Amino acid sequence: MAEARTTAKIIDDRLSIRKRLQNWFLAKFWYVHPGAHLRVTITPSHTYRILKTAAKPSAKRLEYRKLFAQGRRYFLQETTEAQSFRMMTTHKIRWQMRRRTRSCALLNAEFETVDKDTFRIKLNSHIRIWYLVDMMIWPSFISSMIIYMWWPIWIITVLVLSLFTLSWLAHYFNAALEAHEMIYFIETILEDYFPILPPELPAGKADIVYEDAFGEAWEQYVGKMSEMSEE
C-alpha cells in the first residue's frame, strides 16, 4: 500500500503571493486532510462500482466488518464532472441508537490517467459549509452574554477567544476524523488493485559493489572459492 499511496504535494513556483496565501489559508482552515494520491490498475468506472458495492455492509464481506464499526456508513455519489465522485460518512449516536450523526466532512475524488493500465485517484477532504456555521453558533451565543459582564476587558477577551478556539478545534478534528475514515475505507477496498512496484534497496544497507572496486571484490571471491575447492 505504501508504494501506491503518496501524500506528496506538487508545488508550482509560478504561483503569485496572493495565490500562495490563499492556498495556505485553505490548507489550514478549509481542508481537514493533507490529501492523498492512490494508484490503481482498474478503470475509474470499475473503481466506483467496487466502492459503491463495498459501501453496503454484507455478510459476504466479513473481512471488511471493521470499516463499519459503531454503525458507520459510507455514501458515494458521482459528480457531473467526468471521472470524479464525492463521498460522505456517518455513524450511530451511542446514547441514541436510532439516530445518526450528520456528515461534517466531504471527500472529493478525481481520476487522472497515468498510462493505459494505471490511474491515479486524487483525494481531498474539506469541512462542509453547514458545519462551519454550526461552529459559530454556541460561541456567539455565550459571547453575547459575556461581553456585558462587569469583568475586566482582558478577561472577557480571553474567554471569547477561548470559546471560538475550542469550538473550532472540536469541529475541525471531528471533520478530520471523518476524512481519515473515508480515505482508510478507500485504501482498504482498493488494496488488491494497487500496482505491484519493484522493491527499492534501502540506502546504506545493501551489499553494493561499485565499479572501481569490482576487480578487487571479484579476486577475493575467486580466492575464497578456490580455498573451498581445495578443502
C-alpha positions in Angstrom: 0.0 0.0 0.0 2.9 2.3 0.8 4.2 2.3 -2.8 0.8 3.0 -4.4 -0.1 5.8 -2.0 1.6 9.2 -1.6 0.8 12.5 0.1 3.4 14.5 -1.7 2.2 17.8 -3.0 3.1 19.3 -6.3 4.3 22.9 -5.7 4.2 25.4 -8.6 6.8 28.1 -8.2 5.0 30.2 -10.7 2.1 30.9 -8.3 1.7 34.5 -7.1 2.0 35.5 -3.5 -1.8 36.1 -3.3 -2.4 32.6 -4.7 0.0 31.0 -2.2 -1.6 32.8 0.7 -5.0 31.6 -0.5 -3.7 28.0 -0.7 -2.2 28.3 2.7 -5.4 29.6 4.2 -7.5 26.8 2.6 -5.0 24.1 3.7 -5.2 25.3 7.3 -8.9 26.2 7.8 -10.8 24.5 4.9 -9.2 21.2 4.1 -9.1 18.7 7.0 -6.7 16.2 5.5 -3.4 16.7 3.7 -4.8 14.8 0.7 -3.6 11.6 -0.9 -2.9 10.1 -4.3 -3.7 6.4 -4.9 -2.7 4.4 -8.0 -4.9 1.6 -9.2 -4.9 -0.7 -12.1 -8.6 -0.6 -12.9 -10.7 2.0 -14.8 -12.5 4.8 -12.9 -15.9 3.3 -13.6 -14.8 -0.1 -12.3 -13.3 1.6 -9.2 -16.5 3.5 -8.5 -18.6 0.3 -8.8 -16.4 -1.6 -6.4 -16.5 1.2 -3.8 -20.3 1.6 -4.2 -20.8 -2.1 -3.7 -18.4 -2.3 -0.7 -20.1 0.7 1.0 -23.1 -1.5 1.7 -22.5 -3.9 4.6 -22.8 -7.6 3.7 -22.3 -10.9 5.4 -20.4 -12.0 2.3 -17.7 -9.4 3.0 -17.0 -10.0 6.7 -13.3 -9.2 6.2 -14.4 -5.5 5.9 -16.5 -5.5 9.1 -14.0 -3.2 10.9 -14.9 -0.5 8.4 -18.5 -0.4 9.7 -17.7 -0.3 13.4 -20.1 1.8 15.6 -22.6 1.7 12.8 -20.5 3.7 10.4 -21.9 4.0 6.8 -20.5 5.5 3.6 -22.3 7.3 0.9 -20.9 7.8 -2.6 -22.3 10.0 -5.4 -21.0 10.6 -8.9 -20.5 14.2 -9.9 -21.3 16.0 -13.1 -17.6 16.2 -13.9 -16.1 13.3 -15.7 -14.2 10.7 -13.7 -14.9 12.0 -10.2 -17.1 11.3 -7.3 -18.0 12.6 -3.8 -18.1 10.7 -0.5 -19.5 11.2 3.0 -19.8 9.1 6.1 -22.0 9.0 9.2 -22.2 6.8 12.3 -24.7 6.0 15.0 -25.0 8.1 18.2 -24.1 6.0 21.1 -26.8 7.3 23.5 -29.4 7.5 20.8 -29.0 4.3 18.7 -31.9 5.2 16.4 -30.3 8.4 15.3 -27.2 9.1 13.2 -24.7 11.9 13.1 -24.7 14.4 10.2 -21.8 14.2 7.9 -19.4 17.1 8.6 -16.7 16.4 6.0 -16.9 16.0 2.2 -14.3 13.9 0.3 -13.7 14.7 -3.4 -12.1 12.1 -5.6 -10.7 12.8 -9.1 -9.2 10.3 -11.5 -6.2 11.0 -13.6 -4.7 8.8 -16.3 -1.1 7.8 -15.7 -0.8 5.3 -18.5 -3.0 2.8 -20.3 -3.0 0.4 -17.4 -2.7 2.8 -14.4 -4.9 5.5 -13.0 -4.3 8.0 -10.2 -7.0 8.9 -7.7 -6.6 12.4 -6.1 -8.4 12.6 -2.8 -9.2 15.9 -1.0 -11.4 16.4 2.1 -12.8 19.6 3.5 -15.3 20.8 6.1 -18.9 21.2 4.9 -20.4 24.7 5.0 -23.2 24.0 7.5 -20.6 22.6 9.9 -18.7 25.9 9.8 -21.8 27.7 10.6 -22.6 25.3 13.5 -19.1 26.0 14.8 -20.1 29.7 15.3 -23.5 29.3 17.0 -22.7 28.4 20.6 -19.6 30.6 21.0 -21.5 33.6 19.6 -24.4 32.9 21.9 -22.3 32.7 25.0 -20.1 35.6 24.0 -23.1 37.8 23.6 -23.7 37.3 27.4 -20.1 37.5 28.5 -19.4 40.9 26.9 -22.0 42.6 29.2 -20.3 41.2 32.4 -18.5 43.6 34.8 -15.2 41.7 34.4 -12.0 43.4 33.1 -11.8 43.6 29.4 -8.8 41.4 29.1 -10.7 38.5 30.9 -13.7 38.9 28.5 -11.4 38.9 25.5 -9.6 35.8 26.7 -12.9 34.0 27.4 -14.4 34.9 24.0 -11.3 33.9 22.1 -11.1 30.6 24.1 -14.7 29.8 23.2 -14.2 30.2 19.5 -10.9 28.4 19.5 -12.2 25.4 21.4 -15.2 25.2 19.2 -13.1 25.4 16.1 -10.7 22.7 17.3 -13.5 20.4 18.2 -15.3 20.8 14.9 -12.1 20.6 12.9 -10.8 17.4 14.4 -14.2 15.8 14.2 -14.2 16.5 10.5 -10.6 15.3 10.1 -11.6 12.0 11.8 -14.3 11.5 9.2 -11.9 12.3 6.4 -9.4 9.7 7.7 -12.2 7.1 8.0 -13.2 7.7 4.3 -9.7 7.5 3.0 -9.0 4.4 5.0 -12.1 2.8 3.6 -11.0 3.6 0.0 -7.5 2.3 0.7 -8.7 -0.9 2.2 -11.2 -1.7 -0.5 -8.8 -1.0 -3.4 -5.8 -2.6 -1.8 -5.9 -5.6 -4.2 -5.9 -3.3 -7.2 -2.8 -1.3 -6.3 0.0 -1.7 -8.9 2.8 -4.0 -7.8 6.0 -2.0 -7.8 9.5 -3.5 -7.5 11.0 -3.2 -4.0 13.6 -0.5 -3.5 17.0 -1.1 -2.0 17.4 0.6 1.4 20.0 3.3 1.3 23.3 2.4 3.0 22.3 -1.2 3.9 22.6 -3.1 0.6 25.7 -5.1 -0.4 26.6 -2.9 -3.4 30.0 -3.1 -5.1 30.9 -0.1 -7.2 32.7 -0.3 -10.5 36.2 0.8 -9.3 36.2 -1.8 -6.5 34.7 -4.6 -8.5 38.0 -6.1 -9.6 39.3 -6.4 -6.0 36.0 -7.9 -4.8 36.0 -10.4 -7.6 39.5 -11.6 -6.9 38.6 -12.0 -3.2 35.6 -14.1 -4.3 37.6 -16.3 -6.6 40.2 -16.8 -3.9 37.6 -17.9 -1.4 36.1 -20.3 -3.9 39.5 -21.8 -4.7 40.2 -22.4 -1.0 36.9 -24.1 -0.5 37.5 -26.4 -3.5 41.0 -27.4 -2.2 39.5 -28.3 1.1 
